[in-house]
Amino acid sequence: MRISTMLMGGCCALALLISGGSLPVRSVGAAGVPGGPRASVTVSSAPAAVPLALPGPSSVTVVPHLAQPGATLLASGTVPFAGQPYCLCLVPNGAFAAADTPTPTPTDTPSPTPTATATDTPTPTPTATATDTPSPTPTATQTPVPGGPDVAVTASCTLGAVGSFTITNNGGAMPSAGSWTLTLDGTPIATNSFQLGAGASTSINTSGLFGVLELTASGGGIPSPVTGSATCPTPTPTPTPVPPDIAINASCTLGAVGSFIITNNGGAMPSAGSWTLTLDGTPIATNTFQLAAGASTSINTSGLFGVLELTASGGGIPSPVTGSATCPTPTPTPTPVPPDIAINASCTLDGTGSFVITNNGGAMPSAGSWTMTLDGTPIATNTFQLAAGASTSINTSGIFGVLELTASGGGIPSPVTGSATCPTPTPTPTATNTPAAAPAVAPAGAPLRATAVPAPPRREIRQAPARMGARTLATGIACVASVGITPADTTFSGVALVAPAAGSYDLLLLDGPCGSSDAAILAIDAPGDAAGLEVSPPIPASGRVGLFLFVLALAATGWFLVRASRG
């Protein structure tokens, strides 16, 4: 409501301006004041209060006023906790800031999928071949005597050391007994007598004798000794075969790299054996191998998890040999789930907007940001970071048009937008009151008019209650008027602040005693640069007397005009 009056007199001029709501005006007489009775104006809370959100279940109600210096503002509301100090603070309009700090969230990296391979490198097996060349059999001859014995000795020896000596008489009969002597490598080992008729023969056999065997026959009419010799070669000794002695060394690293080494600590494998690899009892690979004495072969695996067992058998191995190793299954690394952001937007007919950002996916690995536009023009922005299933709210009031909120960043695959239209309300016409038969004010003759002027609409954007505690006074800003309160209950009322001078102000509720540098702002009458508390210049004392006289004159003139119109 705005009431403008003008009184021009010989001694004084009076101007009274009151606006900003329905404000009661009282005239209080004060005795003992020179110059007549005093008129004072007291401004208190108007009915149209502004409710503000607080953290938790708290709230406060404050009302901006258009008043004079020294006018009293009465505040009431609810605080979060009783018995703790709070401060009601008057600051120049818009002298506060909001500071929000996002909380970062860690990230994860998936592990590659391993592959499994099995390799086998056999060791070649050497072979040996033994050969034996028998010595030729010598033949002994003699010059026969006509009519006398003609003796010949034939000799031979097999590889098995079986010697054979045959004495044959190809001439006349021996007139008397002769003798034969057998030597081994020149040493006599046997002797005997013999006598053969014409064409007769006799045999001498040996076995197990190795070396040069020589048999000599003489006497019995033999013209001269006759000799026959044969060599029985010493055989290569056949060693007793040593069986293979197989050992398997098995191991597996944490990275699932398995190693199986087959080593032959015994004799050479006479033939090929085989190995079989199982995983948790199921065969997964097999192959053949043959190792010489002291040789080894390796079988390697990778990417196989569980109990690996390798068994070697055959190839002269007395019994199957087994080696096993466990490749532990690694803890699986979960595939990160990206955030899934949804925005629910709504706006009521009275211009109260609500935007709820909900994360239906995985936790946001870092902070994202939201931006709000009004009819396409950005009006607010902030950061946020939500865990899986969490949500946050952004609320508006007194803003009309198309509101659109876009969330992006923080691992969100693509920007997400929600919009709501807050319809502009149909303005309520303001009544203009013109008093009937308004008298002319002497001496100027100007008519007296009272016109109600609606207060300008306020625009208000409030962060969700959980974020209000981050607001603090801007650097270098101090309360121009303040009063500390420590309510015994969570509610308070009738707390007075006195306007220090003309100007535009905001009324704040601070968490903590007045003068604290880090007190948090729990509530404000209206954020932003919209008009807050406005205080007009004071009315001079002479103006107060003039006002009183003007009121009396106005009443007398009205009475006179009414009487005149009726007469």
PLY file of the C-alpha trace (Angstrom):
ply
format ascii 1.0
element vertex 567
property float x
property float y
property float z
element edge 566
property int vertex1
property int vertex2
end_header
0.00 0.00 0.00
1.35 3.50 -0.87
-0.21 6.64 0.70
1.05 10.00 -0.50
0.02 13.27 1.14
1.24 16.81 0.63
0.50 19.76 2.93
1.80 23.16 2.11
1.57 25.72 4.95
3.22 28.84 6.04
5.49 27.17 8.56
6.10 23.62 7.46
5.75 20.99 4.72
5.05 17.33 5.42
5.58 14.29 3.22
4.62 10.81 4.45
5.43 7.71 2.37
4.53 4.17 3.55
4.62 1.07 1.28
5.54 -2.64 1.29
2.43 -4.29 2.74
-0.33 -3.67 5.21
1.45 -1.72 7.92
-0.43 -0.40 10.97
0.27 3.24 11.82
-0.35 4.47 15.32
-0.21 7.98 16.80
1.07 7.96 20.37
0.93 11.05 22.53
3.97 11.84 24.64
3.55 14.19 27.52
6.15 16.75 28.40
7.46 17.25 24.89
7.79 20.97 23.96
5.86 21.97 20.93
2.81 19.89 21.52
2.02 16.16 21.26
4.43 13.83 19.39
3.37 11.56 16.57
5.35 8.35 16.07
5.08 5.59 13.48
5.71 1.92 14.52
6.17 -0.65 11.75
5.72 -4.34 12.64
5.23 -7.62 10.76
2.75 -7.46 7.89
0.34 -10.39 7.28
1.96 -11.45 3.96
4.92 -13.39 5.43
7.53 -15.31 3.38
8.08 -18.91 4.61
11.66 -20.18 4.16
13.07 -23.74 4.19
15.61 -24.78 6.84
17.71 -27.92 7.29
15.62 -30.59 8.97
12.19 -29.78 10.37
12.92 -26.05 11.00
11.48 -22.91 9.43
11.42 -19.15 9.93
9.02 -16.43 8.82
10.26 -12.90 8.08
8.54 -9.95 6.39
10.24 -7.14 4.45
9.00 -3.62 5.28
9.11 -0.15 3.92
9.81 1.86 7.07
11.62 4.80 8.53
14.94 4.75 10.38
14.27 3.57 13.89
11.30 1.46 12.75
10.98 -1.86 14.59
10.78 -5.19 12.69
9.32 -8.13 14.59
10.38 -11.66 13.57
9.10 -15.09 14.62
9.91 -18.65 13.56
11.37 -22.01 14.45
15.04 -22.98 14.94
16.62 -26.46 14.66
17.72 -26.78 18.30
16.59 -25.08 21.53
19.03 -23.57 24.02
21.67 -22.73 21.37
22.66 -19.22 20.25
21.31 -17.75 16.99
21.53 -14.28 15.49
19.01 -12.16 13.58
21.09 -10.04 11.22
20.21 -7.09 8.97
22.53 -6.71 5.94
22.45 -4.63 2.75
20.26 -6.24 0.14
22.00 -9.16 -1.72
25.14 -9.14 0.48
25.53 -12.88 0.84
27.00 -15.73 -1.21
26.40 -19.44 -1.61
29.31 -21.86 -1.53
28.89 -25.49 -2.32
31.70 -27.98 -2.46
31.10 -31.33 -4.29
32.43 -34.59 -2.91
34.45 -36.70 -5.44
33.94 -40.50 -5.82
36.69 -43.06 -6.83
36.86 -45.14 -10.13
37.55 -48.67 -11.18
39.38 -50.44 -14.11
38.37 -53.84 -15.46
40.93 -56.64 -15.92
41.45 -58.27 -19.40
40.08 -61.74 -20.02
42.93 -64.33 -20.10
43.39 -66.95 -22.79
44.52 -70.55 -22.22
47.10 -72.41 -24.35
49.00 -75.66 -23.83
52.42 -76.33 -25.44
54.67 -79.39 -25.45
58.31 -79.62 -26.60
59.47 -83.28 -26.79
63.16 -84.22 -26.59
64.47 -86.39 -29.49
65.53 -89.93 -28.53
68.93 -91.12 -29.88
69.35 -94.73 -31.11
72.50 -96.91 -31.21
73.33 -99.89 -33.52
76.08 -102.47 -32.75
77.88 -104.41 -35.60
80.21 -107.43 -35.45
82.54 -108.56 -38.22
83.80 -112.18 -37.73
87.49 -112.95 -38.41
88.28 -115.17 -41.40
89.13 -118.81 -40.68
92.74 -119.67 -41.53
93.58 -122.96 -43.22
96.73 -125.03 -42.34
98.50 -127.05 -45.08
101.54 -129.35 -45.24
103.64 -131.11 -47.84
102.66 -134.79 -47.77
105.18 -137.66 -47.88
104.33 -140.18 -50.59
102.63 -143.09 -48.97
102.62 -141.41 -45.57
99.88 -139.46 -43.65
98.74 -136.09 -45.06
97.15 -134.17 -42.14
95.15 -130.87 -42.45
93.62 -128.80 -39.58
90.54 -126.58 -40.17
89.51 -124.06 -37.50
86.46 -121.78 -36.94
84.75 -119.80 -34.14
81.27 -118.29 -33.98
80.26 -114.92 -32.44
78.99 -116.92 -29.51
82.55 -118.15 -28.79
81.95 -121.74 -30.04
85.24 -122.94 -31.54
85.62 -125.98 -33.85
88.93 -127.64 -34.92
88.89 -130.67 -37.37
92.06 -132.79 -38.02
91.75 -134.74 -41.33
94.22 -137.38 -42.71
94.19 -137.00 -46.50
97.14 -139.41 -46.99
98.15 -142.85 -45.81
97.41 -144.22 -42.35
99.41 -142.86 -39.48
101.90 -145.56 -38.44
101.79 -144.41 -34.84
99.88 -141.99 -32.58
100.51 -138.30 -32.93
99.42 -135.43 -30.65
97.63 -132.04 -30.86
98.07 -128.98 -28.64
95.56 -126.11 -28.28
96.74 -122.65 -27.27
94.76 -119.46 -26.39
96.59 -116.32 -27.35
99.85 -118.43 -27.37
99.27 -120.15 -24.07
98.73 -123.97 -24.18
95.38 -124.80 -22.67
94.84 -128.42 -23.84
96.70 -131.36 -25.48
95.90 -134.95 -26.50
97.03 -137.83 -28.77
95.37 -139.08 -31.93
96.01 -141.58 -34.77
94.09 -141.53 -37.99
93.78 -144.07 -40.79
93.81 -142.97 -44.40
90.88 -140.47 -44.99
89.88 -140.39 -41.30
89.34 -137.19 -39.18
88.78 -136.08 -35.61
87.26 -132.90 -34.04
88.17 -130.73 -31.05
85.47 -128.19 -29.91
85.64 -125.23 -27.51
83.12 -122.81 -26.02
83.35 -119.63 -24.05
86.92 -119.00 -25.02
87.62 -115.55 -26.46
90.85 -114.71 -28.26
93.16 -116.44 -30.81
92.78 -120.24 -30.56
95.48 -122.26 -32.29
95.62 -126.09 -32.63
98.87 -127.83 -33.70
99.06 -131.56 -34.74
102.45 -133.39 -34.89
104.08 -136.82 -34.59
102.59 -140.18 -35.78
104.42 -140.07 -39.06
103.27 -136.48 -39.87
106.16 -135.03 -41.84
105.98 -131.63 -40.00
103.63 -130.02 -37.44
100.36 -128.76 -38.93
98.56 -125.77 -37.32
95.05 -124.31 -37.64
93.84 -121.16 -35.84
90.60 -119.17 -35.34
89.79 -115.97 -33.48
86.80 -115.87 -31.10
86.13 -112.11 -30.72
85.36 -110.84 -27.26
81.65 -109.79 -27.38
80.49 -106.29 -26.37
79.00 -106.76 -22.91
75.23 -106.25 -22.78
74.54 -103.90 -19.81
71.62 -104.51 -17.53
68.91 -102.06 -18.74
68.12 -99.15 -16.33
64.42 -98.17 -16.37
63.34 -94.55 -16.79
62.87 -92.58 -13.55
60.33 -89.84 -14.30
59.62 -86.81 -12.06
57.10 -83.99 -12.69
57.57 -80.48 -11.26
54.27 -78.50 -11.32
53.61 -74.81 -10.46
51.10 -72.01 -11.20
51.39 -68.23 -10.64
48.64 -65.87 -9.44
48.30 -64.77 -13.05
47.23 -68.32 -14.01
50.50 -69.21 -15.77
51.02 -72.96 -15.22
54.29 -74.90 -15.76
54.80 -78.68 -15.82
58.38 -80.05 -16.32
58.83 -83.79 -16.97
62.41 -84.91 -16.16
63.94 -88.40 -16.73
66.36 -89.09 -13.86
66.83 -92.77 -14.90
67.67 -94.70 -18.07
66.55 -93.76 -21.53
62.93 -94.47 -22.34
63.00 -97.44 -24.75
59.81 -96.22 -26.45
57.45 -93.25 -26.48
55.24 -92.59 -23.48
52.33 -90.15 -23.14
51.14 -87.38 -20.82
47.57 -86.18 -20.06
46.57 -82.81 -18.57
43.30 -82.46 -16.61
41.52 -79.37 -15.20
39.49 -80.17 -12.10
39.49 -83.82 -13.18
38.48 -83.22 -16.81
41.09 -84.08 -19.50
41.92 -81.00 -21.60
45.15 -82.01 -23.44
47.35 -85.07 -24.19
50.53 -85.83 -26.17
53.43 -88.31 -26.53
57.02 -87.90 -25.38
60.25 -89.93 -25.16
63.19 -88.82 -23.04
66.80 -89.95 -22.94
68.55 -90.31 -19.60
68.72 -86.86 -17.93
66.52 -85.15 -20.52
63.36 -83.12 -19.80
60.37 -81.52 -21.54
57.96 -78.72 -20.53
54.20 -78.22 -20.83
52.93 -74.68 -20.14
49.42 -73.26 -19.66
47.90 -69.78 -19.25
44.48 -68.47 -18.30
43.34 -71.77 -16.75
41.93 -71.55 -13.21
41.42 -74.55 -10.92
43.37 -77.76 -10.14
45.68 -78.69 -13.05
47.06 -82.26 -12.97
49.54 -83.83 -15.43
50.11 -87.63 -15.56
52.96 -89.35 -17.49
52.90 -93.10 -18.31
54.18 -95.72 -20.81
57.55 -95.70 -22.54
59.14 -98.01 -19.97
58.00 -95.90 -16.98
57.44 -98.45 -14.18
54.20 -96.77 -13.03
52.27 -93.56 -13.88
53.73 -90.36 -12.40
51.51 -87.34 -11.55
52.20 -83.66 -10.75
49.51 -81.11 -9.85
49.20 -77.34 -9.22
46.29 -75.07 -8.31
45.73 -71.87 -10.27
43.49 -69.78 -7.94
40.46 -68.15 -9.53
40.93 -64.35 -9.31
38.30 -62.15 -7.68
36.21 -60.89 -10.60
36.33 -57.16 -11.22
32.75 -55.94 -11.63
31.95 -54.01 -14.76
31.21 -50.44 -13.69
27.58 -49.42 -14.14
27.24 -45.88 -15.50
24.92 -43.40 -13.82
21.33 -43.35 -15.09
19.97 -39.87 -14.40
16.30 -38.93 -14.53
14.82 -35.48 -13.85
11.26 -35.07 -12.57
10.06 -31.49 -13.13
6.84 -29.85 -12.01
5.45 -26.40 -11.26
2.28 -25.36 -9.41
-0.09 -22.55 -10.40
1.42 -20.27 -7.77
4.88 -20.48 -9.37
6.45 -23.11 -7.05
8.78 -25.24 -9.17
10.35 -28.58 -8.19
13.15 -30.42 -10.00
14.21 -33.81 -8.56
17.40 -35.37 -10.02
17.46 -39.15 -9.36
20.30 -41.57 -10.13
18.76 -44.93 -11.16
22.15 -46.39 -12.22
25.61 -46.74 -10.70
27.30 -44.16 -8.51
28.62 -41.03 -10.25
32.45 -41.35 -10.30
32.88 -37.56 -10.18
30.85 -34.41 -9.75
28.45 -33.34 -12.49
26.62 -30.04 -12.87
23.09 -28.80 -13.44
22.00 -25.60 -15.18
18.55 -24.00 -14.94
17.18 -21.75 -17.65
14.09 -19.54 -17.73
12.67 -19.22 -21.23
16.10 -20.28 -22.55
18.17 -17.89 -20.43
20.45 -19.49 -17.77
19.53 -18.27 -14.28
21.29 -20.76 -11.96
23.90 -23.52 -11.98
25.57 -25.79 -9.43
27.44 -29.07 -9.05
26.13 -32.37 -7.71
27.26 -35.98 -7.26
24.86 -38.83 -6.52
25.41 -42.38 -5.31
23.38 -45.22 -6.81
19.70 -44.68 -6.00
20.27 -41.21 -4.49
18.52 -37.99 -5.49
18.70 -34.24 -4.96
16.11 -31.46 -5.32
16.21 -27.93 -6.73
13.18 -25.78 -5.90
12.03 -22.41 -7.22
9.27 -19.99 -6.29
7.85 -16.86 -7.86
9.38 -17.61 -11.28
6.98 -17.75 -14.25
7.72 -19.11 -17.72
9.38 -22.27 -19.10
11.89 -23.59 -16.54
14.35 -26.16 -17.87
17.00 -27.99 -15.85
19.84 -29.89 -17.60
22.22 -32.30 -15.80
25.53 -33.38 -17.38
29.06 -34.57 -16.56
30.01 -36.81 -13.64
29.95 -39.96 -15.78
26.44 -39.28 -17.18
26.49 -40.76 -20.72
24.65 -37.77 -22.22
22.97 -34.61 -20.86
19.53 -35.14 -19.31
16.89 -32.40 -19.32
13.62 -31.89 -17.46
11.30 -28.93 -18.00
8.17 -27.48 -16.48
6.05 -24.44 -17.32
5.07 -22.11 -14.50
2.10 -20.20 -16.01
2.07 -16.47 -15.45
-0.82 -15.77 -13.08
-3.65 -13.50 -14.19
-2.92 -10.21 -12.42
-5.46 -9.20 -9.78
-6.60 -5.65 -10.52
-5.67 -3.19 -7.79
-8.55 -1.02 -6.61
-8.04 2.74 -6.71
-9.89 4.41 -3.86
-11.04 7.94 -4.53
-12.86 9.53 -1.55
-16.23 11.00 -2.37
-16.24 14.75 -2.65
-12.53 15.01 -2.04
-11.89 18.46 -0.65
-9.31 20.75 -2.08
-6.39 21.21 0.20
-5.80 24.90 0.90
-3.94 26.79 -0.17
-2.64 24.68 -3.09
-6.05 23.32 -3.94
-4.64 19.84 -4.83
-7.12 16.94 -4.27
-6.23 14.20 -1.73
-5.90 10.73 -3.28
-4.99 7.38 -1.76
-3.75 4.76 -4.27
-2.85 1.18 -3.35
0.28 0.07 -5.25
1.04 -3.70 -5.30
4.46 -4.73 -4.09
6.78 -5.93 -6.89
6.85 -9.73 -7.26
9.90 -11.47 -5.76
11.93 -14.08 -7.55
13.31 -16.72 -5.27
15.50 -19.76 -5.99
16.25 -21.98 -3.04
18.66 -24.90 -2.92
17.35 -28.11 -1.32
17.26 -27.89 2.53
20.34 -30.09 2.88
22.42 -27.42 1.06
21.29 -24.34 3.00
23.97 -24.85 5.64
26.69 -24.06 3.08
25.60 -20.38 2.78
27.81 -17.86 4.58
28.11 -14.08 4.62
30.23 -12.75 1.77
33.72 -11.54 2.66
33.68 -8.00 4.04
29.92 -7.99 4.74
28.79 -7.40 8.30
25.43 -7.01 9.97
24.32 -3.36 10.04
21.92 -4.32 12.85
21.70 -7.59 14.75
20.21 -9.17 17.84
21.21 -12.45 19.43
18.62 -14.99 20.59
18.88 -18.22 22.57
15.31 -19.56 22.62
14.40 -21.96 25.40
12.15 -23.73 22.91
12.61 -24.34 19.18
10.22 -21.48 18.43
10.69 -17.75 18.92
8.50 -14.67 18.32
8.51 -10.94 18.86
12.27 -10.52 18.27
12.83 -6.86 17.29
15.40 -5.27 14.99
15.68 -1.49 14.48
16.39 -0.16 10.97
19.60 1.93 11.15
19.10 4.12 8.07
17.26 4.47 4.80
18.04 1.85 2.21
17.33 -1.73 1.00
18.08 -4.67 3.35
17.81 -8.43 3.80
16.91 -10.06 7.09
18.95 -13.25 7.87
18.81 -15.94 10.56
22.39 -17.09 11.41
23.45 -20.29 13.16
25.62 -19.06 16.06
26.21 -15.94 18.12
26.25 -12.51 16.48
29.72 -11.52 15.29
30.86 -15.07 14.48
32.87 -15.09 11.22
31.80 -18.59 10.12
28.11 -18.56 11.12
25.96 -20.37 8.55
22.86 -18.74 7.04
19.82 -20.76 8.06
17.21 -18.51 6.38
16.90 -15.27 4.43
13.87 -13.08 3.61
14.54 -13.24 -0.16
17.74 -14.32 -1.98
19.06 -12.51 -5.00
19.08 -8.81 -5.77
15.31 -8.29 -5.52
14.13 -5.55 -3.20
14.31 -6.65 0.41
13.81 -4.35 3.38
13.39 -0.73 2.29
13.64 2.17 4.74
12.63 5.73 3.79
14.10 8.93 5.27
12.77 9.92 8.72
9.96 12.36 9.28
11.29 15.52 10.98
9.80 16.59 14.27
8.22 19.66 12.70
6.70 17.39 10.09
5.09 15.34 12.81
3.36 18.48 14.19
2.34 19.41 10.66
0.95 15.94 10.14
-1.17 16.26 13.28
-2.49 19.68 12.16
-3.07 18.36 8.65
-5.17 15.51 9.97
-7.26 17.95 12.00
-7.67 20.26 9.00
-8.59 17.36 6.77
-11.27 16.21 9.21
-12.69 19.76 9.56
-12.76 20.28 5.80
-14.48 16.96 5.26
-17.08 17.82 7.90
-17.65 21.19 6.31
-18.07 19.73 2.80
-20.48 17.07 4.01
-22.62 19.66 5.76
-22.54 21.86 2.70
-23.59 19.06 0.36
-26.50 18.13 2.58
-27.62 21.74 3.01
0 1
1 2
2 3
3 4
4 5
5 6
6 7
7 8
8 9
9 10
10 11
11 12
12 13
13 14
14 15
15 16
16 17
17 18
18 19
19 20
20 21
21 22
22 23
23 24
24 25
25 26
26 27
27 28
28 29
29 30
30 31
31 32
32 33
33 34
34 35
35 36
36 37
37 38
38 39
39 40
40 41
41 42
42 43
43 44
44 45
45 46
46 47
47 48
48 49
49 50
50 51
51 52
52 53
53 54
54 55
55 56
56 57
57 58
58 59
59 60
60 61
61 62
62 63
63 64
64 65
65 66
66 67
67 68
68 69
69 70
70 71
71 72
72 73
73 74
74 75
75 76
76 77
77 78
78 79
79 80
80 81
81 82
82 83
83 84
84 85
85 86
86 87
87 88
88 89
89 90
90 91
91 92
92 93
93 94
94 95
95 96
96 97
97 98
98 99
99 100
100 101
101 102
102 103
103 104
104 105
105 106
106 107
107 108
108 109
109 110
110 111
111 112
112 113
113 114
114 115
115 116
116 117
117 118
118 119
119 120
120 121
121 122
122 123
123 124
124 125
125 126
126 127
127 128
128 129
129 130
130 131
131 132
132 133
133 134
134 135
135 136
136 137
137 138
138 139
139 140
140 141
141 142
142 143
143 144
144 145
145 146
146 147
147 148
148 149
149 150
150 151
151 152
152 153
153 154
154 155
155 156
156 157
157 158
158 159
159 160
160 161
161 162
162 163
163 164
164 165
165 166
166 167
167 168
168 169
169 170
170 171
171 172
172 173
173 174
174 175
175 176
176 177
177 178
178 179
179 180
180 181
181 182
182 183
183 184
184 185
185 186
186 187
187 188
188 189
189 190
190 191
191 192
192 193
193 194
194 195
195 196
196 197
197 198
198 199
199 200
200 201
201 202
202 203
203 204
204 205
205 206
206 207
207 208
208 209
209 210
210 211
211 212
212 213
213 214
214 215
215 216
216 217
217 218
218 219
219 220
220 221
221 222
222 223
223 224
224 225
225 226
226 227
227 228
228 229
229 230
230 231
231 232
232 233
233 234
234 235
235 236
236 237
237 238
238 239
239 240
240 241
241 242
242 243
243 244
244 245
245 246
246 247
247 248
248 249
249 250
250 251
251 252
252 253
253 254
254 255
255 256
256 257
257 258
258 259
259 260
260 261
261 262
262 263
263 264
264 265
265 266
266 267
267 268
268 269
269 270
270 271
271 272
272 273
273 274
274 275
275 276
276 277
277 278
278 279
279 280
280 281
281 282
282 283
283 284
284 285
285 286
286 287
287 288
288 289
289 290
290 291
291 292
292 293
293 294
294 295
295 296
296 297
297 298
298 299
299 300
300 301
301 302
302 303
303 304
304 305
305 306
306 307
307 308
308 309
309 310
310 311
311 312
312 313
313 314
314 315
315 316
316 317
317 318
318 319
319 320
320 321
321 322
322 323
323 324
324 325
325 326
326 327
327 328
328 329
329 330
330 331
331 332
332 333
333 334
334 335
335 336
336 337
337 338
338 339
339 340
340 341
341 342
342 343
343 344
344 345
345 346
346 347
347 348
348 349
349 350
350 351
351 352
352 353
353 354
354 355
355 356
356 357
357 358
358 359
359 360
360 361
361 362
362 363
363 364
364 365
365 366
366 367
367 368
368 369
369 370
370 371
371 372
372 373
373 374
374 375
375 376
376 377
377 378
378 379
379 380
380 381
381 382
382 383
383 384
384 385
385 386
386 387
387 388
388 389
389 390
390 391
391 392
392 393
393 394
394 395
395 396
396 397
397 398
398 399
399 400
400 401
401 402
402 403
403 404
404 405
405 406
406 407
407 408
408 409
409 410
410 411
411 412
412 413
413 414
414 415
415 416
416 417
417 418
418 419
419 420
420 421
421 422
422 423
423 424
424 425
425 426
426 427
427 428
428 429
429 430
430 431
431 432
432 433
433 434
434 435
435 436
436 437
437 438
438 439
439 440
440 441
441 442
442 443
443 444
444 445
445 446
446 447
447 448
448 449
449 450
450 451
451 452
452 453
453 454
454 455
455 456
456 457
457 458
458 459
459 460
460 461
461 462
462 463
463 464
464 465
465 466
466 467
467 468
468 469
469 470
470 471
471 472
472 473
473 474
474 475
475 476
476 477
477 478
478 479
479 480
480 481
481 482
482 483
483 484
484 485
485 486
486 487
487 488
488 489
489 490
490 491
491 492
492 493
493 494
494 495
495 496
496 497
497 498
498 499
499 500
500 501
501 502
502 503
503 504
504 505
505 506
506 507
507 508
508 509
509 510
510 511
511 512
512 513
513 514
514 515
515 516
516 517
517 518
518 519
519 520
520 521
521 522
522 523
523 524
524 525
525 526
526 527
527 528
528 529
529 530
530 531
531 532
532 533
533 534
534 535
535 536
536 537
537 538
538 539
539 540
540 541
541 542
542 543
543 544
544 545
545 546
546 547
547 548
548 549
549 550
550 551
551 552
552 553
553 554
554 555
555 556
556 557
557 558
558 559
559 560
560 561
561 562
562 563
563 564
564 565
565 566
